[in-house]
Amino acid sequence: MVKLYKGIESQPSLLVLHQIEVAQESSVISKSVIKNVSENLKDWGFNFSLPIVCITNEEDKYHLLTGLPIYEAAVMAGLERIWVFLIATQQADVEKAIEQALLQSKLNERIIEPQDVSKFLEFINNNKSNLTLISGVKDAYAKLISNNRPYVSQEDMQKKLGAKRSLKWLRAYKQMKI
C-alpha cells in the first residue's frame, strides 16, 4: 500500500466482482458502448482503466465509487475479477482523492507520435478525404482546411489552421478507425 493524503493508504488491487458492492443500479452510458467495452474485456481478460473503490464495514467487501460502466462491462463479459484502485478508508474520506483522480485522468491523453502527424497530413492533403469524418470538423472547417492545402508540416498546419484547433483535430483523427 502507498500512503496518500493524510495517511490514507491506496493501491491497485485485483478484486473478485462479487466483493464489490454497487449502490447505483446502472450507468447512463449507452448499452452499445458497454457491450463494445465488454467484448474488448473478453479479448484482453482485464480492464485498463481502474474504477475507484473504498473499504466497507464488511470484511472483504468494497464499495464502488467510480467506473460503474467498467464494472457493468466486466459483468457482461463474464470476468471473475477486475482491477480497481483501492483507497483503504471509508467513503466519506475518499472524496478528495476522487476529485484528484478524475482531474488527473483528464491529463492522461495519448501522445501524438510523428507517424500520427504524417498520417493526418496525408489525410487532410488528400482531395478525396472526407474531412467531416474528423470529430469537430463541420462543412465550414472542412472548406477552410481544403482552401489552405497543402500542409507540409505540423507547424505549417498550425500556422494555417491555428495551433489549438489543429491539435484537437489531430487527436480526433488519431481516434478514428480509418
N, C-alpha and C positions, 0 to 999 in steps of 0.2 A: 504494500500500500504506500501511496505517496501522500505526504501531508499537504493539505490545501489551506485555504482561508481559515484562520482561527483554529488550526489544528485538526480540521476535518480531514479524514483520510479518504482516498479515492484510488481506483484502478480499473483498467479494463477487465471484464470478467466474462466467462462463458457460462451462461445460465440455462437451465432446463426451462422450457417455456411455461410449464405448469408452476414454476416457482415465482412467476411474475403475475402480480395482481394488476388488473386494469380496471379503472373506475369508469372510463368512458366506453360506451358500447361499440362505437365505430368512428372512424375518422371521416373527415369531409373530403378526402382525396377520392377521385373517381375510381370505381371498381376496375376499370380498364387499366389504369396506371398501377394499381395494386397487383392486378393479375400479371402485368408485364414485369414488375419487380419480383413477384413470386416465381415466375418462370426463370428469371436470372438467378434467384436464390437456389432453385433446384439444380441449375447447371453448376454454380460455384460451390454450393454447400454451406456457405456462410455469408454474413452481411458485412458490408464495408463501412457503412455509417452506423455509429453506435448510439442507440437510444440511451437516455439517462434514467437510472433507477436509484431509489434510495431504500434503506432498510425499513422494515416494519417491526411491529411488536412481536410478530410470529417468527420463530426460528426458521431459517432457510426460505423465507418469503420476502419478496422485494416489490416495491410499488413503482410502476411505470410512470414517469413524469414527462418524457418526450419520446417521439418516434413511434407513435401508435400505428401509422401506416406500415412501418418496417415490421412491427410485431404482427400485424394482420397478414402481411405478405409471407412472413415466416410460417404462420399457422397454415395459410393456404398452400404453401409449398410442402407442408408436411415435415418441416425441420423439427428436430427434437430440441435443439439448443440454438441460441443466438448470442452474439457478442453484445455486451452492454457496457456503459460506463457507470460503474457503481460508485455512488457517493455514500459513504458509510455514516450517515446521520439521518435524523428524522426529516420528513418532508419540509417542515417549516424552515429549517436551517439551510435547505438546499437552493432556495430561490435565487440568491445572489450568484451562486455557481452556475445555475441555468442561464441567467442573463449573460454571463461572460461566455459560456459555451456557445450560445446562439450568436452572439456578436462575433466571436472568433470564427465560427463556421462560415460566416459570410465573407471572411477574408481568405478562405481556403479555396480560391478559384484556381482553375487549371492554368498552367504556364503555357504561354504561346511559344512554340518552337519554330526555328527558321523554316522548316518544311511546311508548317501551318501557314505562314505568311506567303510562301511561294505558291501553295495550292490556292489560297484566297486570291492572290493577284492574278493567277491564271484564270480563275473563275470569273472575276469581275472584268477582266480584259477581253473575255470571250463574248463576241456579239450574240452568240446563240444561248448564253446563260440566262436563265430566268432569275433575275436579281431579287424579285419579290419573294423567292423561296427563303431568303435570309430573314430571320425574325427581326422586325423593326424597320425593314426596307419596304416602304409602300411605293406606289407608282411615281410620285414626285421625286423621292430619293433615288429610285431606280433610274429615272431620267437624268438626275444630277450626276450619278455615277457614270452613266453612259456618255454624257456630254464631256466629261473630264478625262476620258481614256486617251492614251494608255497610261497605266501606272507602272513605273519602272522599279519602285522600291516601296517599303513601308513608309519611309519618310516622305516620299512623293505623294503617296496616298493620303497621309495625314495632312500634308500641306494643302492638297486639293479638296479634301472632304472634311477636315477637322480631326484633331487627334482623338478626342473622346468618342466621337461618333464612329470613326473608322475602327477603333479598338473594340467598341461594342459590337459592330457588325462582324469583325473578325472572330470574336468569341462566339457569336451566334452561328457563324459559318462552321466553326470547328465542331459545334454540337450537332450540325446537320448530318444526316445519313445519306450522303450522295455517293 
